[in-house]
Amino acid sequence: MNSFPSLAVEEVIRSAIRNKLENYNPEPSDKPFQVRLLGKDRMALYTFIQSLNTTFGTSIYEPVAREIARQRFDSVELQAVPPKTMKVGMRRKVDEIIRRLEAADANPSRIEHNKDLRSALGAEPEAVKVRLSKIDVLLQRGNALYLVDIKTAKPNLSGFQKYKRTLLEWMGAYLEVNPSLEVFPLVAIPYNPYAPKPYNRWTLRGMLDLKHELLVAEEFWEFLGGDGSFEEVLTCFERVGIQLRAEIDSYFAKFR
């Protein structure tokens, strides 16, 4: 593994937490039973953690991923805007693939999807405007383009079809821009909430190609930074937590 950028990763985490503390303004909410039971300071900390969790992806995971990936990829972009048009034929092909997966008439396969979408290049060439989801992390290495959609540790079951459509639309749109690219759309889940048991992947079976379209915990961080990156990231979080513990305790003490 290349030299892991520990200092840069720690600075991202430290800055994100301090910025959150500086701008944290808990919404007024009268919870008399919880406050009497736990105290105002613990309730304030609880709501802070909830607020932090909602922004963890954009404020911490994505910039941390960028610092790590810079070591191994030619370029890294966060919240990348995908193409704004797509040909009618490509949109029809995406719809067709989704229908076949829903009916269990096909197995999810990134390789086969790539072939199917390439077969639509040039068909029904009228371009239409589309509003595709932003790409959380876009990575490029040579001719390969990796489009990463970072999800929560326990994705909603009802969202799997939407995730798959997003991956297919990204792939189709970029192939239309440059058919010579090798496009790899991915769903990334930053940690395994079931650890030490394996991630419960069966819930994603039927829509995602589990081998080629899903990265969980170690797979994601080591894809970005090489072997050992997951443990390095955890160590960075631990060091920042120890460093900021007194600041955090002091901040929430004022709520007592």
N, C-alpha and C positions, 0 to 999 in steps of 0.2 A: 504494500500500500504506500502511496505517496505520503509525504509528511502531512499528518492530519492538522488542519488549521484550528487548533484548540483555542487560541487567543481570540481569533475572529469570531468563532462560534460563541464563546463565552460573552463577548462584547454584545453580540446580537441579543442574547438572552437577557443580559444585565440591562441593556438599554430598554428593551421591551417592558420589563417588569417595572423599572423606575418610571418610564413614561406612563405606564398604566396607573401607578400610584399617584403621580403628579396630577393626572387628569381624572382620577376616580372621584365620582360624586354619586354616592348611593342614592337611588330613588327613595323618596319617603314612602315607607310602607310600615304600617302599624301591625306588628306581630307580637302582641303582648304576652302570649303564652310562651313563645320561643325565646323572647327577650328575657322574661323572668326566669326561664329554665337555664338558658345558656349564657346570658349577659350580652350587652350591646356590642362589646368588642368582638366576641365570637360570631355574632350574627353579621357584623360588618365584614369580617374576614370571609365568612361563608358566601355572602353576596359578591364580594370581590372575586373569589375563586370562580363563581358561576359566570361572572362577567368576563373574566380572563379566558375561561374555556371557550366561550363563543367566538373569541378572536384569535385563539391559539394558532389556527392554520395560517392566517395572513400575517400575524404579528411575530410569530416565532418559527413555526415549521418551515414556511416558505423561505424566509431570509436565511435560516440555518442551512436549508438545502442548497441555496445558492452558494454560500461560502464553501460548503463541502465540494459541490460539483465543479466549482471553478478549477479544481486541481486536475480533473480528468476529462472535461469537455471543452470544446472550442468556444462555445458561447452558452450563456445561461440567461434566461429572461423570465421574470415573474409577471403573472397576470397578463400574459401575452394575448393580444387581440387576433383571433384567427381571421381568415379571409371573409369578406362580407358578401360574397356572391357564390352561387353554386349553380351548375347546369341542371336543367330539369331532369335529364337522364340520370345524373348522379343521385339526385334526391329520390327518384323512383327506386333506384337500386338499394339505397339505404332502407327505404320502407319495405322493400321486398325481403331483405335479409331479416329485419325485425319480425315480419310476419312469419317467416319460416321458423325462426327461433321460438316464437310464441306457440306455434303449432307443433313444436318438437319434430319438425320435418328436417332439421339440420342441427348439427352440433356446432357450438361456438368454436371457431378456429380463426385466429388472426391471419394465418397463412391463406386460408380459403377466402376470408373476407377481403384480403388484399387483392386476390385474383378477381373476385366478383366486382369490386369497385373499379379495378383497372379496366375491366371489360366494358364499363359504362363510359369510359373516357371518349368523348366525341359523339356519343349518342345523345339525341335530343339536345343540341348545343345551345339552346336559348338559356341565357343566364338570368337568374332571379336573385333578388336580395334575400339574404338570410341573416338571422341573428343567432350566431353560435355562441355557446358558453365560452368565457375567457379560459385560458389555459393556465392553471396554477403555476406550473413550472415547465418551461419549454427549454429543452436541451438539444444542442447540435454537436455532432462529432463527425467530421467529414461529410459524407452524403446521407448520414442517418439522422433522423429527426425524432426525438422522444417527447411526447406530449403527455404530461402527468396531471391527473386529476386527483387531488388529495381529499380523501374522505374521512369521516369520523370513524372511530374504532369499531362501532357497531352500526353499520349503515342500515337505513330503513329498508325492509324487504320490498316495499312498494316502489322503491327508487331504482331497482336494478335495471329495469327496461330503459329508464331514462339515462342511466349511466352508459348503457351499451349504445344507445342512439348517439350520445355525445361522442363516444370514441369513434363510431363509424363516420359521423359527420366531419369530425376533425380529419380523419384519414382521407376521406373523399375530397374535402376542400383543398388540402395541401397537395394531393396527387394531381388535382386539376391545375394548380399553380405551377407545379414542377413534377411531371411524371417520373423523372429520373431519381427522385428522392426515395429513400426507404423510410417509411413512416411507421412509428411504433407508438400507438396510443396506449396509455396505462392508467389503471386505478391504483393508487397507493394508500395504504392504511399504516400510519406511522408507528403504531405499537399493537401488540396482541393483548387484548383485555382478558383472554382466557389463559394466559401464561401461568404456569409452565406447560399447560396442555396446548396442543396444536390449535391454530386458529380454525374456527368453525367454517371452513370454506364451502361446505355442501350447500349453504344457503345461496351462494352465488352461482352454483352449477346450473347450466342451462342457458345462461345469458353471457357469462364471461368465460373466456379461454383462461382457465386457472393457471396454466403454465406460462402463458405469454402475455396476459393482460392484467395480472394482479400481482402486486408486491406488498408483502406484509412485514412490518417490523424490521428485522435484520435484513430481509431481502431488499427493502427500499433503501435503507441507509447505506448498505454495502454496494448496491447498484450505483449510488451517487459517489461514494468515496473509497470503495474497496474493502477488503477483509478487515474486520475489527472496528468498522466505523460505528456500528450501533452502540457498542460498549463505550467508545470514545464520546459519543454524543451524550449518553447517560452520565458519564463522568463529568462532562462539562456542566450539565444541569445541576449535578450534585455540588460541584465547587461553587457555582454561582449562588445556589441556595444557602450554603454555609456562609458565604461572604455577605449576603444581603439579609441574613436572619435578624440581626440586631435592628437594621433599618425597618424591616417589616414589622417586627414586634413593637418598635417605638411608634410607628405610624398608627397601628390599630389600638395602642394603649389609650389614645385620646378619645376613643369611643366608650371607655369604661364609665 
